[in-house]
Amino acid sequence: MAALPPAAVSYSSSTPLTHFLLRFLDGHFATPADLRKLPSLSDLLDRECRDLDLDLRTLLGDKLSSVASAWVSRSQETKIILRQGDGFIPYSIPASSRRMLEVDIPLIVKEVSCIETIRLYAELSLQLEALVGELEDTSVAIISQARGDFSFSNLGRASTPIDMAEKHEKLLNAVKTVTSIEDKLGFISSQRPQWAHLMMTVDSRVEKALAILKPQALSDHRAILASLGWPPSLSSSNVEKEKSYETPNPLSLMHGEKKDVYSQSFLILCTLQQLFIQREERKLNPLEYYQRYKCTNCSDFSRSSHLGSGLWSVDELVHPIASRMEHHFHRWSNQPKFIFALVYKITRDFMDGVDHVLQPLVDKARCMGSSVREAWVAAMVKILIDYLEKEAFPVLVERYEIRDGILLADASWLHLVDLMITFDKRMRALAISGMPCVESFLELQGMSLSLSIFSVFVEHSDWLHIWAEIELDDANEKLNPELESQKSWSISTHQQALSQLEEAELFLLSNTEDFKAPPIADSVVKIAWNMVERAFLLPTKMMKVQFIRSSMIVFLNNFFYILVQRCHNGGSYGANMDVDAMLRLAGSINAARYLVSVLRQWSEDFRFLEMSQCDPKNEDQTGSFLKDETMRLIKLDTDFLEMAMSSILLQFDDLCRDYIDYIEQWGREQLDLQELVVDEQSLCISSSFVRALDMLKDHLYVLRLNLNSMDFLDLWRSIADGLDHFIFNSITLSVVKFTDIGVNQYKYDMRALIQIFSAFCSKPESFFLRVHESMKLLTLDKKDVANVLNMVPENGKRKELFLQSKGVFHVNIDQAKTILRKKTF
């Protein structure tokens, strides 16, 4: 072992080596040959340590006890001084004792610690030198035997089972030696990290030995597989004919010495891979490595450490199969369904051998948490990923970028994706069969990347973007025929019949029928969810976010724009809105309300919650993934409702102009009876007010049949409030005078107006508070009117209490006085 410089043994930056120690090291370790003197030097240091220990016990037992007795004898005097003194007077330690406590004892402890560190360094160096030497000797012996076997093989003599058993025995000894070395290096890296030169020297020599052991172990394993007849012949004719034909599995057929030799080689590969992983983890995180492997005796390695790169023994099974598959892949380049079928068939046919032969071997190798089934499926998926990455997708991308026959290129791409989706589901089913409730666990453990064929997009974000654009184009093509169909925008008679349900059931909205959404809304949801489901197949959250943002979100925003354009360009609005325009508006409102409900339901899905945490648009990580789209739909719904409300109010205002001009007659003593219309209940309604009431009743009836219950509730209440303001300001507070006949006419007309809303609630007058209270004011007798008008201004509180006693709460005092002054007796 190469000599290490004295500087390699450092203690800490705050404790420099004394001149004595430097002279000691220089005198005893001048050349590499001096390392042979370590045993005798170690015995000498042990004797000196024992002598120093004896001296220290004598010192502590005699001198320190006498000093302590002196302190105890003067304790009473110290207490008296502290009680009598104004402050604390420290006791002066004798100079001889102070030197012993401050100088002599720390120096002795430091020297003992240095000697102990040197002793430990020397012991570990000797042990590591012996282990590394043994490892190097074993490596040389393995190489020599391999060369001899190669010479005999050239002469026509194959390796016998005895020869293979000897190789395995040497490989196992080498693996055990490396395990012992790793145990000691793990201790050094966590407890003595300053001995970096020692670890570097050992690591360098061990890596050279491992560079010999790994290729030799793999070579021997491949030779054993070849002797077993692996890989079996792949019959493609049955795949093309879609016949069920199981490929013979050499793993299930082996027995006797062949099975024992293969099992031994499999265990060696597993253990050797375990050592490589342990070494990498030790270099990355020394302290965590030592604590973990100290508990497990360096025998287990974690699931997340190895499965991402596969098991070497499983990879050796897959590599020769992949070589044989290349021929079939090139032959079926224009028929990819056969390629996917072949890979799935081979994976399924050999699954029994994987479960019953290989899994017990992995358990015996103490690879805790490892599943050979998952490793086998992941390795077979990797074959197809390599083919797609090198052969299939580059051709499709080139066709897409050239834009020559773009429809054909898009169809080919979508067909390949459909095959990938089907293949991915079937391979996942194979991976978790026999292990219930494992799917979610695999995703949480990050296993989706190794098992998913869609990991082909991990290193090709541009391909992912192209796929999203193709999915968006395909979604738009599917939706366009329905956008042109009037039937897709109409509300069915069954949905209209829902308006006749009881009041308690009106607001339990759960599906398109409850929301009275047109069929186009359900089509949009299905197409959008189809893109979302494809995004969920991607292995990483960021890829899911990128795909959904580039496809589904763009698709929804385009439909939102279509809703706006349909409302603005589909008919006349404002004071001239007809029934057809009202129906189009109601359909858009229902669609927006339904989509809001759907997006909120999606946002509660844990997969969307996870994506919201890594979404670049959600910087504060407080909103949902679909927050912007939901808020935009809510705004559209509100704008559409305001459009419907303002249109009805404007029409009502326009139709009431003659009625407002007619109310000037209410100030006269007599009214022209011909201007009155009497209904079935003999309630006189002004003829100029009938048209406005009919328009209002017809529009509300249409909206009630075609609008969802929640939005219709908001709409009719807003209309009632708007009418209350309009009538109160345009009639009640106008310059007209009210005679008794005029008051009765006003009451009849307003009751007819309020009666229209009785179909929606039991007390419609509660939504016409100002109109209702103005009728109460106009029915006050002359005494009460005079009482209110003649009250002094300072009695405002008294006026307010008086009005409240008459049931007037929402009309203020000034408005009440204005109304009462219009009353003529």
RARA-V901096 format. One record per residue. N is the residue number from 1. PHI is phi in whole degrees, 0 to 359 (999 if undefined). D_CENTER is the distance of its C-alpha to the mean C-alpha in Angstrom with 2 decimals. Layout:
((N/PHI/D_CENTER) (N/PHI/D_CENTER))
//
This chain:
((1/999/52.14) (2/297/52.31) (3/291/53.60) (4/255/51.31) (5/293/52.58) (6/302/53.34) (7/294/50.58) (8/292/48.08) (9/260/48.91) (10/247/47.70) (11/254/47.21) (12/189/45.62) (13/293/46.07) (14/266/48.11) (15/234/50.53) (16/288/52.60) (17/290/54.81) (18/283/58.40) (19/297/61.26) (20/297/62.35) (21/293/59.09) (22/297/59.07) (23/295/62.63) (24/296/61.76) (25/291/58.93) (26/296/60.92) (27/283/63.87) (28/258/62.15) (29/231/59.42) (30/273/61.15) (31/229/60.58) (32/300/58.26) (33/291/61.19) (34/292/61.17) (35/296/58.13) (36/293/60.53) (37/279/62.15) (38/299/59.01) (39/300/60.26) (40/293/63.54) (41/294/61.91) (42/296/59.43) (43/296/62.39) (44/297/64.12) (45/295/61.11) (46/297/60.81) (47/296/64.44) (48/297/64.10) (49/297/61.07) (50/297/63.11) (51/296/65.97) (52/296/63.72) (53/299/62.23) (54/295/65.79) (55/297/66.78) (56/294/63.75) (57/297/64.55) (58/298/68.16) (59/297/67.15) (60/290/64.78) (61/282/67.26) (62/260/70.39) (63/293/69.85) (64/292/66.66) (65/292/68.19) (66/293/71.32) (67/296/69.36) (68/297/67.37) (69/296/70.68) (70/297/71.99) (71/295/69.01) (72/295/69.46) (73/296/73.18) (74/258/72.59) (75/295/69.77) (76/296/72.25) (77/296/73.62) (78/295/70.13) (79/297/69.36) (80/296/72.60) (81/296/71.89) (82/293/68.42) (83/287/69.85) (84/275/72.76) (85/287/71.13) (86/289/69.58) (87/217/66.46) (88/278/64.93) (89/246/67.24) (90/297/65.57) (91/279/67.64) (92/276/68.74) (93/280/67.90) (94/301/70.70) (95/296/70.31) (96/294/70.59) (97/290/67.88) (98/298/65.59) (99/296/65.92) (100/294/65.20) (101/285/61.99) (102/268/60.67) (103/239/61.80) (104/293/63.08) (105/295/60.47) (106/301/57.36) (107/294/59.07) (108/296/59.75) (109/298/56.15) (110/295/54.91) (111/294/57.34) (112/295/56.41) (113/297/52.68) (114/296/53.45) (115/295/55.56) (116/295/52.89) (117/294/50.26) (118/297/52.70) (119/298/53.45) (120/296/49.79) (121/299/49.23) (122/295/52.32) (123/296/51.34) (124/296/47.82) (125/297/49.32) (126/296/51.90) (127/295/49.40) (128/294/47.01) (129/298/50.03) (130/292/51.16) (131/293/47.76) (132/294/47.09) (133/297/50.64) (134/298/50.24) (135/297/47.02) (136/294/48.85) (137/296/51.81) (138/296/49.68) (139/297/47.97) (140/296/51.40) (141/294/52.65) (142/295/49.75) (143/296/50.34) (144/297/54.06) (145/294/53.62) (146/296/51.25) (147/294/53.88) (148/296/56.54) (149/295/54.58) (150/293/54.11) (151/294/57.86) (152/293/58.68) (153/293/56.26) (154/292/58.15) (155/271/61.28) (156/96/59.83) (157/256/58.95) (158/272/55.43) (159/292/53.75) (160/273/54.74) (161/301/52.55) (162/293/54.47) (163/299/53.61) (164/294/49.93) (165/294/50.08) (166/295/51.63) (167/300/48.90) (168/297/46.24) (169/297/48.15) (170/293/48.26) (171/296/44.58) (172/295/43.74) (173/298/46.06) (174/297/44.41) (175/296/40.94) (176/297/42.29) (177/295/43.84) (178/297/40.64) (179/298/38.91) (180/296/41.65) (181/297/41.35) (182/296/37.60) (183/298/38.30) (184/288/40.76) (185/293/38.74) (186/297/35.78) (187/296/38.21) (188/296/39.61) (189/295/36.30) (190/265/35.22) (191/260/38.68) (192/227/40.70) (193/296/38.42) (194/287/41.52) (195/272/42.96) (196/295/40.88) (197/296/43.90) (198/296/44.51) (199/295/40.95) (200/298/41.06) (201/296/44.38) (202/293/43.29) (203/301/39.97) (204/299/41.95) (205/288/44.37) (206/292/41.78) (207/297/39.74) (208/295/42.98) (209/290/43.61) (210/294/40.13) (211/296/40.55) (212/269/43.47) (213/291/42.04) (214/297/38.81) (215/302/40.55) (216/291/43.34) (217/296/41.08) (218/293/39.26) (219/296/42.61) (220/297/44.07) (221/294/41.12) (222/294/41.47) (223/295/45.17) (224/295/44.61) (225/298/42.23) (226/297/44.87) (227/292/47.52) (228/276/45.48) (229/88/45.37) (230/261/41.76) (231/273/40.38) (232/288/41.94) (233/290/43.10) (234/256/40.62) (235/269/42.34) (236/272/40.88) (237/296/43.49) (238/291/41.91) (239/293/38.55) (240/294/40.30) (241/273/42.16) (242/57/39.01) (243/264/40.97) (244/270/39.64) (245/222/41.13) (246/275/39.80) (247/285/40.21) (248/298/42.22) (249/252/40.23) (250/299/42.25) (251/295/40.03) (252/282/41.14) (253/268/44.74) (254/286/45.39) (255/199/47.49) (256/67/49.96) (257/298/50.19) (258/299/47.74) (259/293/45.02) (260/295/45.88) (261/296/45.87) (262/295/42.54) (263/297/40.98) (264/295/42.35) (265/296/41.04) (266/298/37.55) (267/297/37.53) (268/298/38.75) (269/297/35.94) (270/298/33.28) (271/294/34.97) (272/295/35.45) (273/296/31.80) (274/300/30.99) (275/295/33.40) (276/299/31.88) (277/292/28.43) (278/299/30.08) (279/296/31.93) (280/295/28.90) (281/292/27.11) (282/296/30.39) (283/287/30.73) (284/281/27.24) (285/217/27.28) (286/299/30.80) (287/293/30.64) (288/297/27.51) (289/301/28.91) (290/294/32.28) (291/296/31.09) (292/289/28.88) (293/281/31.48) (294/291/34.32) (295/286/32.94) (296/260/32.48) (297/57/35.69) (298/56/33.93) (299/248/33.58) (300/244/29.89) (301/226/27.02) (302/288/23.36) (303/298/21.25) (304/290/18.69) (305/283/21.73) (306/252/23.50) (307/289/21.61) (308/298/19.72) (309/257/23.27) (310/83/24.80) (311/262/27.99) (312/301/31.14) (313/295/33.20) (314/286/30.92) (315/299/30.78) (316/292/34.57) (317/286/34.64) (318/277/32.43) (319/303/34.12) (320/293/37.47) (321/294/35.88) (322/299/34.00) (323/296/37.35) (324/287/39.03) (325/286/36.32) (326/304/36.72) (327/300/39.98) (328/291/38.52) (329/298/35.54) (330/292/38.02) (331/291/40.23) (332/256/37.46) (333/299/35.85) (334/265/36.70) (335/228/35.68) (336/297/32.15) (337/297/31.96) (338/289/34.45) (339/296/32.41) (340/296/29.34) (341/295/31.80) (342/294/33.52) (343/298/30.48) (344/296/29.31) (345/298/32.91) (346/297/33.40) (347/300/30.18) (348/289/31.21) (349/296/34.88) (350/266/34.41) (351/293/31.84) (352/297/34.65) (353/296/35.98) (354/297/32.60) (355/288/32.15) (356/268/35.75) (357/252/36.90) (358/277/34.12) (359/299/31.86) (360/300/34.83) (361/292/35.57) (362/295/32.12) (363/296/32.44) (364/293/35.90) (365/284/34.63) (366/61/32.40) (367/273/29.19) (368/297/27.25) (369/79/24.06) (370/270/24.90) (371/240/24.99) (372/294/27.43) (373/301/26.29) (374/294/22.80) (375/297/24.50) (376/294/26.97) (377/297/24.54) (378/298/22.42) (379/293/25.74) (380/291/26.96) (381/297/23.82) (382/298/24.40) (383/301/27.89) (384/290/26.74) (385/298/24.14) (386/298/27.06) (387/294/29.22) (388/298/26.81) (389/288/26.21) (390/265/29.93) (391/245/31.68) (392/283/29.87) (393/293/27.48) (394/303/29.93) (395/293/32.49) (396/295/30.24) (397/295/29.13) (398/297/32.81) (399/297/33.80) (400/293/31.21) (401/289/32.27) (402/289/35.94) (403/64/35.43) (404/264/38.32) (405/67/37.90) (406/299/34.45) (407/296/34.27) (408/293/34.98) (409/296/32.43) (410/296/29.69) (411/296/30.86) (412/295/30.81) (413/297/27.30) (414/295/26.03) (415/296/28.16) (416/295/26.69) (417/295/23.10) (418/299/24.27) (419/295/25.77) (420/295/22.62) (421/296/20.65) (422/298/23.48) (423/297/23.83) (424/298/20.17) (425/294/20.37) (426/292/23.76) (427/289/22.86) (428/295/19.89) (429/298/22.42) (430/295/24.85) (431/292/22.52) (432/251/21.77) (433/297/25.16) (434/86/26.96) (435/232/23.82) (436/294/22.64) (437/60/19.27) (438/257/17.92) (439/303/15.37) (440/294/12.48) (441/296/13.87) (442/297/13.91) (443/294/10.25) (444/293/9.63) (445/274/12.51) (446/78/11.40) (447/274/14.15) (448/298/12.83) (449/296/14.08) (450/281/17.57) (451/265/17.94) (452/267/16.65) (453/288/19.39) (454/284/17.06) (455/293/16.64) (456/298/19.87) (457/273/18.05) (458/298/16.44) (459/266/19.75) (460/224/20.78) (461/295/18.75) (462/293/21.99) (463/296/22.06) (464/297/18.62) (465/293/20.02) (466/297/23.17) (467/301/21.45) (468/298/19.66) (469/296/23.14) (470/294/24.80) (471/297/22.46) (472/294/23.19) (473/298/26.89) (474/294/26.90) (475/296/25.29) (476/295/27.92) (477/294/30.65) (478/291/29.71) (479/277/29.76) (480/304/32.94) (481/300/35.44) (482/286/34.11) (483/296/34.30) (484/278/37.96) (485/274/38.74) (486/293/40.10) (487/296/39.30) (488/291/35.56) (489/259/36.04) (490/274/38.47) (491/259/37.91) (492/290/39.41) (493/295/42.33) (494/294/40.36) (495/293/37.85) (496/293/40.84) (497/293/42.32) (498/295/39.39) (499/294/40.98) (500/271/43.71) (501/291/41.49) (502/293/42.14) (503/301/40.81) (504/293/38.50) (505/265/36.67) (506/292/36.33) (507/254/33.12) (508/267/31.10) (509/269/29.18) (510/223/26.81) (511/218/27.53) (512/297/29.17) (513/292/32.61) (514/295/31.99) (515/280/30.76) (516/56/33.65) (517/286/31.35) (518/293/33.06) (519/304/32.02) (520/299/30.61) (521/293/27.71) (522/294/26.77) (523/296/27.10) (524/299/24.75) (525/296/22.08) (526/295/22.61) (527/293/22.59) (528/296/19.43) (529/292/17.60) (530/299/19.02) (531/291/17.34) (532/295/13.93) (533/298/14.58) (534/293/15.55) (535/294/12.42) (536/295/10.41) (537/283/12.89) (538/290/11.85) (539/281/10.83) (540/240/8.51) (541/294/5.63) (542/295/8.65) (543/294/10.88) (544/298/9.23) (545/299/9.53) (546/298/12.99) (547/293/14.14) (548/293/13.44) (549/295/14.96) (550/270/17.87) (551/235/18.64) (552/297/17.63) (553/295/17.70) (554/297/21.02) (555/299/22.33) (556/295/21.80) (557/297/23.39) (558/297/26.29) (559/291/26.87) (560/300/26.89) (561/296/29.60) (562/297/31.49) (563/300/31.59) (564/295/33.10) (565/296/35.58) (566/295/36.64) (567/286/37.50) (568/274/39.38) (569/253/41.17) (570/271/41.81) (571/173/44.80) (572/270/46.73) (573/235/45.20) (574/81/46.71) (575/287/50.13) (576/248/50.58) (577/291/47.45) (578/263/48.52) (579/293/47.11) (580/297/45.32) (581/296/43.51) (582/296/42.64) (583/294/41.20) (584/298/39.05) (585/295/37.81) (586/296/37.06) (587/299/35.11) (588/293/32.92) (589/296/32.38) (590/297/31.44) (591/297/29.02) (592/296/27.31) (593/297/27.19) (594/294/25.77) (595/294/23.02) (596/299/22.08) (597/298/21.82) (598/294/19.70) (599/295/17.18) (600/294/16.98) (601/294/16.46) (602/298/13.61) (603/296/11.95) (604/276/12.14) (605/293/10.16) (606/299/7.26) (607/289/5.47) (608/289/6.69) (609/296/6.02) (610/293/2.32) (611/295/4.28) (612/296/6.99) (613/286/6.49) (614/243/7.21) (615/282/9.43) (616/301/12.97) (617/285/14.56) (618/257/12.93) (619/293/14.77) (620/278/15.45) (621/57/11.92) (622/250/13.99) (623/268/13.86) (624/281/11.83) (625/296/10.51) (626/256/13.89) (627/298/15.97) (628/296/18.45) (629/293/19.18) (630/295/19.71) (631/295/22.02) (632/293/23.89) (633/295/24.58) (634/299/25.79) (635/295/28.08) (636/299/29.37) (637/299/30.11) (638/294/31.96) (639/296/33.86) (640/295/34.95) (641/296/36.20) (642/296/38.10) (643/296/39.57) (644/295/40.85) (645/295/42.17) (646/295/43.95) (647/296/45.47) (648/293/46.97) (649/293/48.25) (650/294/49.80) (651/296/51.54) (652/297/52.76) (653/299/54.10) (654/295/55.83) (655/283/57.45) (656/265/58.59) (657/298/60.66) (658/297/63.87) (659/293/63.10) (660/294/62.78) (661/293/66.08) (662/287/67.67) (663/292/66.98) (664/295/69.78) (665/289/72.19) (666/292/70.88) (667/276/73.11) (668/272/76.23) (669/285/78.18) (670/238/78.11) (671/242/75.50) (672/288/76.28) (673/298/75.59) (674/289/74.97) (675/276/71.83) (676/252/70.37) (677/242/68.57) (678/251/68.78) (679/272/66.17) (680/296/66.70) (681/265/66.53) (682/63/69.03) (683/267/66.49) (684/280/67.49) (685/241/64.72) (686/298/65.48) (687/296/65.72) (688/286/63.98) (689/261/60.99) (690/292/60.66) (691/300/58.95) (692/295/56.21) (693/293/55.68) (694/297/55.64) (695/300/53.07) (696/297/50.84) (697/294/51.23) (698/295/50.58) (699/295/47.43) (700/294/45.98) (701/294/46.87) (702/298/45.11) (703/292/41.99) (704/295/42.02) (705/287/42.16) (706/249/39.49) (707/254/37.08) (708/295/34.42) (709/298/35.61) (710/292/33.25) (711/290/34.08) (712/295/37.72) (713/301/37.98) (714/296/36.87) (715/292/39.14) (716/292/42.37) (717/292/42.05) (718/294/41.62) (719/296/44.60) (720/299/46.67) (721/294/45.99) (722/295/46.89) (723/294/50.09) (724/299/50.98) (725/295/50.84) (726/298/52.69) (727/291/55.56) (728/297/55.96) (729/277/56.29) (730/274/58.14) (731/243/60.63) (732/297/60.82) (733/265/60.99) (734/282/63.08) (735/275/66.80) (736/291/67.95) (737/261/70.31) (738/249/69.78) (739/272/72.83) (740/299/72.65) (741/294/72.44) (742/294/69.70) (743/295/67.71) (744/297/68.01) (745/298/66.95) (746/299/63.92) (747/295/62.98) (748/299/63.44) (749/294/61.29) (750/289/58.48) (751/295/58.52) (752/296/58.22) (753/295/55.19) (754/294/53.53) (755/298/54.43) (756/300/52.15) (757/274/49.11) (758/291/50.42) (759/288/48.68) (760/251/45.29) (761/202/46.16) (762/277/49.05) (763/231/50.06) (764/294/49.61) (765/296/51.96) (766/293/49.21) (767/259/47.54) (768/235/50.88) (769/296/51.68) (770/290/53.85) (771/296/55.76) (772/297/56.30) (773/286/57.52) (774/294/59.72) (775/295/61.46) (776/294/62.13) (777/294/63.65) (778/288/65.86) (779/266/67.20) (780/293/68.44) (781/284/72.22) (782/296/74.46) (783/293/74.81) (784/294/71.09) (785/295/70.66) (786/295/73.52) (787/299/72.19) (788/288/68.88) (789/289/70.49) (790/269/73.23) (791/293/71.02) (792/293/71.21) (793/301/68.10) (794/291/67.77) (795/266/67.14) (796/297/63.68) (797/297/62.17) (798/292/64.98) (799/296/64.36) (800/296/60.70) (801/294/61.56) (802/293/64.13) (803/296/61.73) (804/296/59.16) (805/293/61.94) (806/266/62.41) (807/86/58.69) (808/252/57.81) (809/237/54.60) (810/252/52.84) (811/255/55.89) (812/284/56.98) (813/294/60.62) (814/297/61.42) (815/295/60.03) (816/297/61.95) (817/294/65.16) (818/298/64.71) (819/293/64.34) (820/292/67.28) (821/291/69.53) (822/281/69.03) (823/280/70.52) (824/249/74.22) (825/250/76.49))
//
